[in-house]
Amino acid sequence: MKILVLNGPNLNLLGSREKAHYGKLTLAQIEKKLSTLAKELKVSLDFFQSNSEAELVEKVQQAKKHFDGILLNAAAYTHTSIALRDALSSVALPFVEVHLSNLAKREDFRRQSLLSDLAVGVVFGFGPNSYLLGLAGLVDHLKNRGK
């Protein structure tokens, strides 16, 4: 089983930006934790981060041929990108939406996701553990969806 871990804008700055919201770990450190869990779950991961909406859309479109599911932190594009939503809808790959911070405690505009209703599930507010919980949930869904 192969999972694409897709990260949106400014997540390359994790560990140095707004630590009260996003924590102290870098994206590379989160990816390392995910890789450890992936070994336990017997799945492989590919990681991709971009600040470009177009690159994220392209990656989603290409994912259909190579991946069984997507673990997605679309960051700010969660609230703004109809293009990313359309790509996710078009490829129809199961995905889990994750966020480090608790969106319900953030600014009003961050409380609306354009992606959540397409997702298998949404995990937010647990810092880096949101990724781990999201991966575990996605793998469970993929293993059991036909049953």
Contacts in CASP RR format, 6 or more apart in sequence:
PFRMAT RR
TARGET T0000
AUTHOR 0000-0000-0000
METHOD contacts of the structure
MODEL  1
MKILVLNGPNLNLLGSREKAHYGKLTLAQIEKKLSTLAKELKVSLDFFQS
NSEAELVEKVQQAKKHFDGILLNAAAYTHTSIALRDALSSVALPFVEVHL
SNLAKREDFRRQSLLSDLAVGVVFGFGPNSYLLGLAGLVDHLKNRGK
1 42 0 8 1.000
1 43 0 8 1.000
1 44 0 8 1.000
1 68 0 8 1.000
1 139 0 8 1.000
1 142 0 8 1.000
1 143 0 8 1.000
2 43 0 8 1.000
2 44 0 8 1.000
2 45 0 8 1.000
2 46 0 8 1.000
2 66 0 8 1.000
2 67 0 8 1.000
2 68 0 8 1.000
2 69 0 8 1.000
3 38 0 8 1.000
3 43 0 8 1.000
3 44 0 8 1.000
3 45 0 8 1.000
3 46 0 8 1.000
3 67 0 8 1.000
3 68 0 8 1.000
3 69 0 8 1.000
3 70 0 8 1.000
3 71 0 8 1.000
3 135 0 8 1.000
3 138 0 8 1.000
3 139 0 8 1.000
4 45 0 8 1.000
4 46 0 8 1.000
4 48 0 8 1.000
4 59 0 8 1.000
4 63 0 8 1.000
4 66 0 8 1.000
4 67 0 8 1.000
4 69 0 8 1.000
4 70 0 8 1.000
4 71 0 8 1.000
5 31 0 8 1.000
5 34 0 8 1.000
5 45 0 8 1.000
5 46 0 8 1.000
5 47 0 8 1.000
5 48 0 8 1.000
5 70 0 8 1.000
5 71 0 8 1.000
5 131 0 8 1.000
5 135 0 8 1.000
6 48 0 8 1.000
6 49 0 8 1.000
6 56 0 8 1.000
6 59 0 8 1.000
6 60 0 8 1.000
6 63 0 8 1.000
6 70 0 8 1.000
6 71 0 8 1.000
6 72 0 8 1.000
6 73 0 8 1.000
6 74 0 8 1.000
7 27 0 8 1.000
7 47 0 8 1.000
7 48 0 8 1.000
7 49 0 8 1.000
7 50 0 8 1.000
7 73 0 8 1.000
7 75 0 8 1.000
8 49 0 8 1.000
8 50 0 8 1.000
8 51 0 8 1.000
8 56 0 8 1.000
8 73 0 8 1.000
8 74 0 8 1.000
8 75 0 8 1.000
8 76 0 8 1.000
8 77 0 8 1.000
9 50 0 8 1.000
9 51 0 8 1.000
9 52 0 8 1.000
9 53 0 8 1.000
9 75 0 8 1.000
9 76 0 8 1.000
9 77 0 8 1.000
10 17 0 8 1.000
10 51 0 8 1.000
10 75 0 8 1.000
10 76 0 8 1.000
11 27 0 8 1.000
11 49 0 8 1.000
11 73 0 8 1.000
11 75 0 8 1.000
12 27 0 8 1.000
12 49 0 8 1.000
12 51 0 8 1.000
14 22 0 8 1.000
14 23 0 8 1.000
14 25 0 8 1.000
14 26 0 8 1.000
14 27 0 8 1.000
14 30 0 8 1.000
14 100 0 8 1.000
15 22 0 8 1.000
15 23 0 8 1.000
15 24 0 8 1.000
15 25 0 8 1.000
15 26 0 8 1.000
16 26 0 8 1.000
21 100 0 8 1.000
21 101 0 8 1.000
21 106 0 8 1.000
22 100 0 8 1.000
22 101 0 8 1.000
22 127 0 8 1.000
23 100 0 8 1.000
23 127 0 8 1.000
23 128 0 8 1.000
25 33 0 8 1.000
25 128 0 8 1.000
27 49 0 8 1.000
29 128 0 8 1.000
30 128 0 8 1.000
30 131 0 8 1.000
31 45 0 8 1.000
31 47 0 8 1.000
33 128 0 8 1.000
33 131 0 8 1.000
33 132 0 8 1.000
34 45 0 8 1.000
34 47 0 8 1.000
34 71 0 8 1.000
34 131 0 8 1.000
34 132 0 8 1.000
34 135 0 8 1.000
35 45 0 8 1.000
37 132 0 8 1.000
37 135 0 8 1.000
37 136 0 8 1.000
38 44 0 8 1.000
38 45 0 8 1.000
38 135 0 8 1.000
41 135 0 8 1.000
41 136 0 8 1.000
41 139 0 8 1.000
43 139 0 8 1.000
45 71 0 8 1.000
45 135 0 8 1.000
46 66 0 8 1.000
46 67 0 8 1.000
48 59 0 8 1.000
50 56 0 8 1.000
50 59 0 8 1.000
53 77 0 8 1.000
53 81 0 8 1.000
53 83 0 8 1.000
53 84 0 8 1.000
54 83 0 8 1.000
56 74 0 8 1.000
56 77 0 8 1.000
56 81 0 8 1.000
56 84 0 8 1.000
56 87 0 8 1.000
57 83 0 8 1.000
57 84 0 8 1.000
57 87 0 8 1.000
60 70 0 8 1.000
60 84 0 8 1.000
60 87 0 8 1.000
60 88 0 8 1.000
60 91 0 8 1.000
60 93 0 8 1.000
61 87 0 8 1.000
61 90 0 8 1.000
61 91 0 8 1.000
63 69 0 8 1.000
63 70 0 8 1.000
63 91 0 8 1.000
63 93 0 8 1.000
64 91 0 8 1.000
64 92 0 8 1.000
64 93 0 8 1.000
67 93 0 8 1.000
68 93 0 8 1.000
68 94 0 8 1.000
68 142 0 8 1.000
69 93 0 8 1.000
69 94 0 8 1.000
69 95 0 8 1.000
69 138 0 8 1.000
69 142 0 8 1.000
70 88 0 8 1.000
70 93 0 8 1.000
70 94 0 8 1.000
70 95 0 8 1.000
70 96 0 8 1.000
70 138 0 8 1.000
71 95 0 8 1.000
71 96 0 8 1.000
71 98 0 8 1.000
71 131 0 8 1.000
71 134 0 8 1.000
71 135 0 8 1.000
71 138 0 8 1.000
72 88 0 8 1.000
72 95 0 8 1.000
72 96 0 8 1.000
72 97 0 8 1.000
72 98 0 8 1.000
72 115 0 8 1.000
72 119 0 8 1.000
73 97 0 8 1.000
73 98 0 8 1.000
73 99 0 8 1.000
73 100 0 8 1.000
73 131 0 8 1.000
74 81 0 8 1.000
74 84 0 8 1.000
74 97 0 8 1.000
74 115 0 8 1.000
77 84 0 8 1.000
78 97 0 8 1.000
78 99 0 8 1.000
78 110 0 8 1.000
78 113 0 8 1.000
78 114 0 8 1.000
78 115 0 8 1.000
79 109 0 8 1.000
79 110 0 8 1.000
79 112 0 8 1.000
79 113 0 8 1.000
79 114 0 8 1.000
80 114 0 8 1.000
81 114 0 8 1.000
82 114 0 8 1.000
84 114 0 8 1.000
84 115 0 8 1.000
85 114 0 8 1.000
85 115 0 8 1.000
85 118 0 8 1.000
88 95 0 8 1.000
88 115 0 8 1.000
88 118 0 8 1.000
89 118 0 8 1.000
94 120 0 8 1.000
94 138 0 8 1.000
94 141 0 8 1.000
94 142 0 8 1.000
94 145 0 8 1.000
95 118 0 8 1.000
95 119 0 8 1.000
95 120 0 8 1.000
95 138 0 8 1.000
96 119 0 8 1.000
96 120 0 8 1.000
96 121 0 8 1.000
96 122 0 8 1.000
96 123 0 8 1.000
96 134 0 8 1.000
96 135 0 8 1.000
96 137 0 8 1.000
96 138 0 8 1.000
96 141 0 8 1.000
97 113 0 8 1.000
97 115 0 8 1.000
97 116 0 8 1.000
97 119 0 8 1.000
97 121 0 8 1.000
97 122 0 8 1.000
97 123 0 8 1.000
97 124 0 8 1.000
98 122 0 8 1.000
98 123 0 8 1.000
98 124 0 8 1.000
98 130 0 8 1.000
98 131 0 8 1.000
98 133 0 8 1.000
98 134 0 8 1.000
99 122 0 8 1.000
99 123 0 8 1.000
99 124 0 8 1.000
99 125 0 8 1.000
99 130 0 8 1.000
100 124 0 8 1.000
100 125 0 8 1.000
100 126 0 8 1.000
100 127 0 8 1.000
100 128 0 8 1.000
100 130 0 8 1.000
101 124 0 8 1.000
101 125 0 8 1.000
101 127 0 8 1.000
102 124 0 8 1.000
102 125 0 8 1.000
103 110 0 8 1.000
103 111 0 8 1.000
103 113 0 8 1.000
103 124 0 8 1.000
103 125 0 8 1.000
104 111 0 8 1.000
104 124 0 8 1.000
113 122 0 8 1.000
116 122 0 8 1.000
120 137 0 8 1.000
120 138 0 8 1.000
120 141 0 8 1.000
121 134 0 8 1.000
121 137 0 8 1.000
123 130 0 8 1.000
123 133 0 8 1.000
123 134 0 8 1.000
124 130 0 8 1.000
126 133 0 8 1.000
END
